């Protein structure tokens, strides 16, 4: 999910992610997977705050917006 720069730090991403986790639970899904760029500390903290755990890394798999 992406939140525009001007709308960040207002709890929007947390509300959206909590809603997704809740819906997944109601649909009886066992796991959710989030792919987060390793340098995105805000997103990593957001997911960790909602009980997501890092279970693996995929080094040099791809790049977006640059080399």
Sine and cosine of phi, psi and omega as CSV:
sin_phi,cos_phi,sin_psi,cos_psi,sin_omega,cos_omega
0.00,0.00,0.44,-0.90,-0.03,-1.00
-0.75,-0.66,0.73,-0.68,0.07,-1.00
-0.90,-0.44,0.80,-0.60,0.00,-1.00
-0.81,0.59,0.55,-0.83,-0.06,-1.00
-0.79,0.61,-0.67,0.74,-0.03,-1.00
-0.94,0.33,-0.24,0.97,-0.02,-1.00
-0.96,-0.28,0.08,1.00,-0.03,-1.00
-0.98,0.21,0.30,-0.95,0.03,-1.00
0.90,0.43,0.48,0.88,0.04,-1.00
-0.86,-0.51,0.09,1.00,0.03,-1.00
1.00,0.04,0.09,1.00,-0.05,-1.00
-0.91,0.42,-0.74,0.68,-0.02,-1.00
-0.89,0.46,-0.64,0.76,0.02,-1.00
-0.89,0.46,-0.69,0.72,0.03,-1.00
-0.89,0.46,-0.70,0.72,0.01,-1.00
-0.90,0.44,-0.71,0.70,-0.03,-1.00
-0.92,0.40,-0.65,0.76,0.05,-1.00
-0.88,0.47,-0.63,0.77,0.03,-1.00
-0.90,0.44,-0.67,0.75,0.02,-1.00
-0.90,0.43,-0.68,0.73,0.02,-1.00
-0.89,0.45,-0.68,0.74,0.03,-1.00
-0.88,0.47,-0.70,0.72,0.02,-1.00
-0.90,0.44,-0.67,0.74,0.03,-1.00
-0.86,0.50,-0.66,0.75,0.03,-1.00
-0.89,0.46,-0.69,0.72,0.03,-1.00
-0.90,0.44,-0.48,0.87,0.03,-1.00
-1.00,0.05,0.11,0.99,0.05,-1.00
0.89,0.46,0.58,0.82,0.07,-1.00
-0.99,0.16,0.63,-0.78,-0.10,-1.00
-1.00,0.05,-0.53,0.85,-0.09,-1.00
-0.55,-0.83,0.45,-0.89,0.14,-0.99
-0.81,-0.59,0.59,-0.81,-0.01,-1.00
-0.87,-0.50,0.79,-0.62,0.06,-1.00
-0.90,-0.43,0.78,-0.62,0.07,-1.00
-0.99,-0.16,0.92,-0.38,-0.09,-1.00
-0.83,-0.56,0.73,-0.69,0.06,-1.00
-0.90,0.44,0.71,-0.70,-0.15,-0.99
-0.84,0.54,-0.45,0.89,-0.01,-1.00
-1.00,0.02,-0.02,1.00,-0.04,-1.00
-1.00,0.05,0.97,0.23,-0.10,-0.99
-0.89,0.45,-0.53,0.85,0.01,-1.00
-0.91,0.42,-0.70,0.72,0.00,-1.00
-0.93,0.36,-0.62,0.78,0.04,-1.00
-0.88,0.47,-0.70,0.72,0.02,-1.00
-0.91,0.42,-0.65,0.76,0.04,-1.00
-0.85,0.53,-0.77,0.64,-0.02,-1.00
-0.91,0.41,-0.66,0.75,0.03,-1.00
-0.88,0.48,-0.61,0.79,0.02,-1.00
-0.92,0.40,-0.28,0.96,0.04,-1.00
-0.94,-0.35,0.44,0.90,0.13,-0.99
0.96,0.28,0.28,0.96,0.15,-0.99
-0.97,0.26,0.54,-0.84,0.02,-1.00
-0.84,-0.54,0.63,-0.78,0.10,-0.99
-0.96,0.29,0.81,-0.59,-0.01,-1.00
-0.85,-0.52,-0.08,1.00,0.02,-1.00
-0.02,-1.00,0.27,-0.96,0.06,-1.00
-0.75,-0.67,0.49,-0.87,0.02,-1.00
-0.84,-0.54,0.99,0.16,-0.07,-1.00
-0.91,0.41,0.66,-0.75,0.08,-1.00
0.84,0.54,0.50,0.86,0.01,-1.00
-0.98,0.19,-0.63,0.77,-0.01,-1.00
-0.21,-0.98,0.23,-0.97,0.03,-1.00
-0.66,-0.75,0.52,-0.86,0.05,-1.00
-0.80,-0.60,0.67,-0.74,0.05,-1.00
0.90,0.44,0.52,0.85,0.06,-1.00
0.29,-0.96,-0.03,-1.00,-0.04,-1.00
-0.93,0.36,0.00,0.00,0.00,0.00
